[in-house]
Amino acid sequence: MIVDYHMHLRDPEERVDYSVEGIERFVEVAVERGVDEIGFTEHVYYFTATRALWSLPYQLERCLYELETYVDAVVEAKRQGLPVKLGVEVDWVGERQHELAAVLDPYPWDYLLGSVHWIDGLGVDEAPGIWAHRSVEEVWAVYFAALGQLAASGHVDVLAHPDLAKIFGKRPAAIEYPPLDGVALEISTAGLRKPVGEIYPDQPMLSDHPPITLASDAHVPQDAGRDLDRAVEYARAAGYDTVTVFQGRRGRQEPLG
């Protein structure tokens, strides 16, 4: 079984396209690349239902879309028999995580994908962002503290690009990885397309063999399933022979590959 559980529903020009036709484009490419099942995980700040939680111009400029439109498109695609799952990429919002969870609770998610992009309003994956006034050691420490809080919240099922702090290739001399119990980690090929040029996460994050998913983080149909053959090899090198498949926020293990 090969899954791609991180993608954003766009047309080939990266314009939002919450439609069954848009979903079909991703499915077609993914199937050609040997992917059995895909999951859509739009950024949660795109939806007006969550607007009260955002303050950054980047977030507010994108907070334009109806959550129901997105959910209905994926649910209809599932009804038609397409191999898709319904998810959303849930940002860490600190003490307001319960508030965000309450907004999302009524919808029929298959899984919730957690991520940390901003800390104190500054981007981890932006330059200069959080890097402008903090040392590399401090960035990694606060990033992993936030990631650990998100994992422990009970409000997400998988962590996206779990060591995103390596995006620019900057690492402290010694890395202390946080406990991330109760969640799966995605093995993401998105890092291959970033300055670091590596798969997320580094192998030490997988040493205790947490459950895993696979991910391309596709923002256009052309990237669906991209480089997942390398993700499978990476997972096998870390000792995995199963992948987590989600339905109704419950995970089960299926043979990998």
C-alpha positions in Angstrom: 0.0 0.0 0.0 1.3 3.4 -1.0 -0.5 6.5 0.3 0.0 10.2 -0.3 -1.6 11.9 2.6 -0.5 15.6 2.2 -1.8 17.6 -0.8 -3.6 20.8 -1.5 -6.5 20.9 -3.9 -5.4 23.2 -6.7 -5.6 23.3 -10.5 -2.4 23.0 -12.6 -1.7 26.8 -12.2 -2.0 26.4 -8.4 -5.4 28.1 -8.1 -7.8 26.8 -5.5 -10.2 24.3 -7.1 -12.5 22.6 -4.6 -14.3 20.4 -7.1 -14.6 16.7 -8.0 -13.0 17.5 -11.3 -10.0 19.0 -9.5 -9.7 15.9 -7.3 -9.8 13.7 -10.4 -6.7 15.5 -11.8 -4.7 14.5 -8.6 -6.0 11.0 -8.7 -5.0 10.5 -12.3 -1.4 11.6 -11.7 -1.1 9.6 -8.4 -2.4 6.4 -10.0 0.2 6.8 -12.8 2.8 6.9 -10.1 1.6 3.8 -8.3 -0.1 5.5 -5.4 -3.1 3.6 -4.0 -4.8 6.3 -2.0 -4.5 10.0 -1.6 -5.6 12.5 1.0 -6.4 16.2 0.7 -5.2 18.5 3.5 -5.9 22.1 2.7 -4.4 24.7 5.0 -6.9 25.4 7.7 -6.4 29.2 7.5 -7.9 29.1 4.0 -11.4 28.7 5.5 -13.6 31.6 6.7 -14.9 29.4 9.6 -11.5 29.7 11.2 -10.9 33.5 10.5 -11.1 34.5 14.2 -7.8 32.6 14.8 -5.6 34.4 12.4 -3.8 37.7 12.5 -1.0 37.6 10.0 -1.6 39.2 6.6 -0.4 36.0 4.9 -3.2 34.1 6.6 -5.9 36.7 6.3 -5.3 37.2 2.6 -6.0 33.5 2.0 -8.9 33.1 4.4 -11.5 33.3 1.7 -13.1 30.0 1.2 -16.1 28.0 2.6 -15.1 24.9 4.5 -18.3 23.2 3.4 -17.4 23.6 -0.3 -14.0 21.8 0.3 -15.5 19.0 2.5 -18.4 18.4 0.1 -16.1 18.0 -2.9 -14.0 15.4 -1.2 -17.0 13.6 0.3 -18.6 13.4 -3.2 -15.4 12.1 -4.7 -15.4 9.4 -2.1 -19.0 8.6 -2.9 -18.1 8.2 -6.5 -15.5 5.6 -5.6 -12.3 7.7 -6.0 -9.5 6.5 -3.7 -9.4 9.7 -1.6 -9.5 10.7 2.1 -10.6 13.9 3.7 -8.1 15.8 5.8 -7.0 19.3 6.7 -3.6 20.7 7.6 -4.1 22.0 11.2 -1.7 24.7 12.2 -0.4 25.0 15.8 -2.1 27.9 17.5 -0.9 27.4 21.0 -3.4 28.0 23.7 -6.2 28.3 21.1 -5.8 24.8 19.8 -9.0 23.7 21.5 -10.9 26.6 19.9 -9.6 25.5 16.4 -10.5 21.9 17.1 -14.1 22.9 18.0 -14.5 24.6 14.6 -13.3 21.4 12.9 -15.1 18.9 15.0 -18.5 18.7 13.1 -16.9 17.5 9.8 -16.2 13.8 8.7 -12.4 13.9 8.7 -10.4 10.8 8.0 -7.4 12.3 9.6 -6.1 15.7 10.8 -2.6 16.7 9.7 -0.8 18.9 12.3 2.0 21.4 11.4 4.0 24.2 12.9 4.7 27.0 10.5 4.6 30.1 12.7 5.9 30.8 16.2 5.2 34.2 17.7 4.0 35.4 14.3 7.3 34.5 12.6 7.7 31.9 9.9 9.8 28.8 10.5 10.0 28.1 6.8 10.4 31.8 5.8 13.6 33.8 5.6 14.4 35.8 7.5 11.3 34.9 9.6 12.0 33.5 13.0 15.7 33.1 12.0 16.3 36.9 12.1 16.6 37.2 15.8 17.1 33.7 17.2 20.0 31.4 17.1 19.8 28.1 15.2 19.6 26.3 18.6 16.8 28.5 19.8 14.8 28.0 16.6 15.0 24.3 16.8 14.1 24.3 20.5 11.0 26.5 20.2 9.9 24.6 17.0 10.1 21.2 18.7 8.4 22.6 21.9 5.5 23.7 19.7 5.4 20.4 17.8 5.4 18.5 21.0 2.4 20.6 22.3 0.5 19.9 19.1 1.2 16.2 19.3 0.0 16.1 22.9 -3.1 18.1 22.2 -5.1 15.1 20.9 -6.3 17.3 18.0 -4.2 15.9 15.2 -3.4 12.4 14.0 -0.3 12.9 11.9 2.5 15.5 12.0 3.5 17.1 8.7 7.2 17.6 7.8 8.2 16.9 11.4 11.6 18.5 11.3 10.6 21.5 9.2 13.3 23.5 11.1 15.9 22.0 8.8 14.4 23.6 5.7 17.4 25.9 5.2 20.0 23.3 6.1 20.7 24.9 9.5 21.1 22.4 12.3 22.3 22.8 15.9 25.4 20.7 16.9 23.1 18.4 19.0 19.4 17.9 18.3 17.1 16.9 21.1 14.0 15.4 19.6 10.7 15.7 21.6 8.4 12.9 22.6 5.7 12.7 20.0 3.5 9.9 21.3 0.1 9.2 20.0 0.6 10.5 16.5 2.0 9.3 13.2 4.8 11.1 11.4 4.8 11.7 7.7 7.8 10.8 5.6 7.6 13.7 3.2 9.4 14.2 -0.1 8.6 17.9 0.0 12.0 18.6 1.5 13.7 17.4 -1.7 12.2 20.5 -3.3 13.4 22.8 -0.5 16.8 24.4 0.1 17.8 21.5 2.4 17.2 19.0 -0.4 16.4 16.2 1.9 13.4 14.0 2.9 11.6 15.0 6.1 12.2 13.8 8.8 15.8 12.8 9.6 16.2 9.2 10.4 16.7 9.7 14.2 13.0 10.9 14.5 12.0 7.4 13.3 14.3 5.4 15.6 11.5 4.5 17.9 9.3 3.5 15.0 6.3 5.7 15.4 3.5 5.0 12.9 4.2 6.7 9.5 2.4 8.0 6.5 3.9 9.1 3.1 3.5 12.5 1.6 4.4 14.7 -1.4 2.9 18.0 -0.1 1.6 18.5 -3.6 0.2 22.0 -4.4 -0.5 21.1 -8.1 -1.7 17.9 -9.6 1.6 17.4 -11.3 3.3 16.8 -7.9 0.8 14.1 -6.7 2.9 11.1 -5.6 6.1 12.9 -6.5 9.2 11.0 -5.4 7.2 8.6 -3.2 9.4 5.8 -4.5 12.2 7.5 -2.6 10.0 7.8 0.5 9.3 4.1 0.4 13.0 3.3 0.2 13.6 5.7 3.1 11.0 4.1 5.2 12.3 0.6 4.5 15.8 1.8 5.4 14.4 2.9 8.8 13.0 -0.6 9.4 9.4 -0.1 8.3 7.3 -2.6 6.5 3.9 -1.0 7.1 2.2 2.3 6.5 -0.7 3.9 8.3 -4.0 4.1 6.5 -6.7 6.4 8.1 -10.5 6.3 8.0 -12.7 8.3 10.4 -9.6 9.4 12.4 -8.7 5.8 13.1 -5.4 4.4 11.7 -4.6 0.8 10.7 -1.4 -0.7 9.4 -1.1 -2.0 5.9 1.9 -3.5 4.1 4.2 -0.9 2.7 4.7 -0.8 -1.0 
